[in-house]
Amino acid sequence: MTELSERQTKILKAIIEDFIETASPVGSETIEKKYNMGVSPATIRNEMVKLTEAGYLKQVYTSSGRTPTPMALKHYVNNLMKSEKLTLTEEVAVKEKIWDYRAEFEKLLRESTRELAKRTKMLSLATSDKGEVFSSGVGNILESPEFYDIDLTKTILSYLDQFDFWSNLVEKAAESLDPIHLVLGDELGMEMFEPCGFIYTRYKAGPHEGTIGVVGPSRVRYSKIIPMVKYFGELIEEVSKNW
């Protein structure tokens, strides 16, 4: 991975955050006007070319602007993003919702998936070691411009009950010890999934284990979504610790 200068890092961060907010390719004029870089649009354009050559940005053919690549988004999450911790009120509210299901694994997982969709306003998905897939919040993805493409939406939804598809994605990250895993763009295995992402964590619930996370556009508010997904994984383990 190419080491970035301080200016390139600032420009990349601005592009990613603008893209997350707008879902539109970002141009040098936008960066110059909105983010006070202290340099001209021409200088910003030159740096954007370098970032593109290094694999952090890609140019959209129908626009002069650029969008971040999966590599850039992972760099942002690992190095540039400041996580937004859940408030105590949020933690208590979530725990109260799933506490009554702590004695029954399938009900616990189903309710956790439902509550995660509600809290993230995304499509949530969980898998179990029984080969089951639980999902909730299908309507949430329809709010994102990426899923105005009916073919993309139909294809994503067709995979929701296919355990092997999600299991294979998880297997690719089996050696990683990170608590949160990001599968973005073509890592999902199909070219049409390029604008999509799967953010998940592993959990253990007594003798059971699996994953829980969210599916949607790769352009999400990672600073909020990642701590929420992580908390749900930890909470499933906490409420099932006496099994």
C-alpha positions in Angstrom: 0.0 0.0 0.0 1.4 3.4 -1.0 2.2 5.7 1.9 0.2 8.8 1.7 1.3 12.4 2.4 -0.5 14.5 4.9 -2.2 16.4 2.1 -3.2 13.2 0.3 -4.6 11.8 3.5 -6.7 15.0 4.1 -8.0 14.9 0.6 -8.8 11.2 0.7 -10.7 11.6 4.0 -12.7 14.5 2.6 -13.6 12.5 -0.5 -14.7 9.5 1.5 -16.8 11.5 3.9 -18.4 13.5 1.1 -19.2 10.3 -0.8 -20.7 8.7 2.3 -22.9 11.7 2.7 -24.0 12.3 -0.9 -23.6 9.0 -2.8 -22.2 11.0 -5.7 -18.7 11.2 -7.2 -16.6 13.9 -5.7 -14.7 16.5 -7.7 -11.8 18.8 -6.9 -14.0 21.9 -6.8 -16.3 20.3 -4.2 -13.3 19.5 -2.0 -11.8 23.0 -2.4 -15.1 24.7 -1.5 -16.3 22.5 1.3 -13.2 21.4 3.1 -10.8 24.4 3.1 -7.7 22.5 2.0 -5.8 25.7 1.5 -4.7 24.7 -2.0 -6.1 25.3 -5.5 -8.5 22.9 -7.3 -5.7 22.2 -9.7 -3.5 21.0 -6.9 -6.3 18.9 -5.5 -6.9 17.4 -9.0 -3.2 16.4 -9.2 -3.4 14.7 -5.8 -6.6 12.9 -6.8 -4.8 11.5 -9.9 -2.0 10.2 -7.7 -4.6 8.7 -5.3 -6.3 7.0 -8.3 -3.0 5.6 -9.5 -2.3 4.3 -6.1 -5.7 2.4 -6.0 -7.5 4.6 -3.5 -9.9 6.3 -5.9 -11.6 5.4 -9.2 -13.0 7.7 -11.8 -16.6 7.4 -12.8 -16.9 7.6 -16.6 -20.0 9.7 -16.6 -18.5 12.2 -14.2 -15.3 14.1 -13.7 -15.5 13.2 -10.0 -14.1 10.2 -8.2 -15.3 7.6 -5.7 -13.3 5.7 -3.1 -12.3 2.1 -3.7 -12.8 -0.7 -1.2 -9.1 -0.3 -0.3 -9.7 3.4 0.5 -12.7 2.6 2.6 -10.8 0.0 4.7 -7.9 2.5 5.1 -10.4 5.0 6.3 -11.9 2.6 8.8 -8.5 1.4 10.1 -6.7 4.7 10.2 -8.8 7.8 9.7 -12.2 7.2 11.2 -13.2 8.2 14.7 -15.7 5.8 16.1 -18.9 7.0 17.8 -19.3 5.0 21.0 -22.8 3.9 21.9 -24.3 5.9 24.7 -25.3 4.1 27.9 -28.9 4.8 27.0 -28.5 3.0 23.7 -26.7 0.0 25.2 -29.5 -0.4 27.9 -32.2 0.0 25.3 -30.8 -2.7 23.1 -30.1 -5.1 26.0 -33.7 -4.7 27.2 -35.0 -5.6 23.8 -33.2 -9.0 23.6 -32.9 -9.9 27.3 -36.1 -11.9 27.4 -34.8 -14.2 24.7 -31.5 -15.1 26.4 -32.5 -18.7 27.1 -33.4 -19.6 23.5 -30.7 -19.4 20.9 -32.8 -19.1 17.7 -35.1 -16.5 19.3 -32.1 -14.6 20.6 -30.5 -14.5 17.2 -33.8 -13.5 15.5 -34.5 -10.7 17.9 -30.9 -9.4 17.7 -31.1 -9.3 13.9 -34.4 -7.4 14.1 -33.1 -4.9 16.6 -29.8 -4.4 14.7 -31.8 -3.5 11.5 -33.8 -1.0 13.5 -30.8 0.6 15.1 -28.7 0.8 11.9 -31.5 1.4 9.5 -29.8 -1.2 7.3 -30.5 -4.8 6.2 -29.2 -7.0 9.0 -28.2 -10.6 8.7 -27.0 -13.3 11.1 -25.9 -16.9 10.5 -25.7 -19.8 12.9 -23.7 -23.0 13.1 -27.0 -24.8 12.3 -26.8 -23.5 8.8 -29.5 -20.9 9.4 -29.7 -17.3 8.0 -31.8 -14.7 9.8 -32.4 -11.3 8.2 -34.4 -8.2 8.9 -34.9 -4.7 7.5 -35.2 -5.5 3.8 -37.1 -2.3 3.3 -34.1 -0.3 4.7 -31.9 -0.9 1.7 -34.5 0.6 -0.6 -33.7 4.0 0.9 -30.2 4.0 -0.6 -29.7 5.2 -4.2 -27.5 2.2 -4.9 -30.5 -0.1 -4.6 -32.7 1.9 -7.0 -31.2 -0.6 -9.5 -33.9 -3.3 -9.4 -31.5 -6.0 -10.7 -29.0 -5.4 -7.9 -31.7 -5.4 -5.3 -33.4 -8.6 -6.6 -30.0 -10.3 -6.6 -29.1 -9.3 -3.1 -32.5 -10.4 -1.8 -32.2 -13.7 -3.6 -29.1 -14.5 -1.5 -30.6 -13.7 1.9 -31.6 -17.3 2.7 -28.5 -18.9 1.1 -26.3 -19.9 4.0 -23.4 -21.2 1.8 -23.0 -17.8 0.1 -22.5 -15.9 3.4 -20.5 -18.8 5.0 -18.0 -18.7 2.1 -17.6 -14.9 2.5 -16.8 -15.4 6.2 -14.4 -18.2 5.4 -12.2 -15.8 3.4 -11.6 -13.8 6.6 -11.2 -16.8 8.8 -7.5 -16.0 9.6 -8.2 -12.4 10.6 -8.4 -11.7 14.3 -10.1 -8.3 13.9 -13.4 -8.1 15.7 -15.1 -6.4 12.7 -14.8 -7.6 9.1 -15.5 -5.6 6.0 -16.4 -7.4 2.7 -16.7 -4.7 0.1 -17.4 -4.4 -3.7 -16.0 -7.2 -5.8 -15.0 -9.1 -2.6 -18.7 -10.1 -2.5 -18.0 -12.3 -5.5 -20.1 -10.6 -8.2 -19.4 -7.6 -10.4 -22.9 -6.2 -9.9 -22.2 -6.1 -6.1 -19.5 -3.5 -6.6 -21.5 -0.7 -4.7 -22.3 -3.1 -1.8 -20.8 -4.1 1.5 -21.1 -6.6 4.3 -20.0 -5.6 7.7 -20.0 -8.3 10.4 -18.6 -9.7 13.6 -18.4 -13.2 14.9 -20.1 -14.3 18.1 -20.2 -17.3 20.4 -23.3 -18.2 22.3 -22.7 -21.2 24.6 -22.1 -24.2 22.2 -23.1 -22.1 19.2 -21.3 -19.7 17.0 -21.9 -17.6 13.9 -21.9 -14.1 12.6 -24.1 -11.0 12.8 -23.8 -7.9 10.7 -25.4 -5.6 8.1 -25.6 -5.6 4.3 -26.1 -2.5 2.2 -24.1 0.1 0.3 -20.4 0.2 0.9 -21.0 3.9 1.5 -22.2 3.9 5.1 -21.6 5.8 8.2 -18.9 3.5 9.4 -18.2 5.5 12.6 -21.7 4.6 13.9 -22.3 1.3 12.2 -19.1 -0.5 13.2 -19.5 0.1 17.0 -23.2 -0.9 16.8 -22.4 -4.2 15.0 -19.5 -4.9 17.4 -21.8 -4.3 20.4 -24.5 -6.7 19.2 -21.8 -9.5 18.8 -20.6 -8.8 22.3 -24.1 -8.7 23.7 -25.1 -12.0 22.3 -22.1 -13.5 24.0 -22.9 -11.7 27.3 -26.5 -12.8 27.5 -25.7 -16.4 26.7 -22.7 -16.8 28.9 -24.5 -19.2 31.4 -25.6 -21.7 28.7 
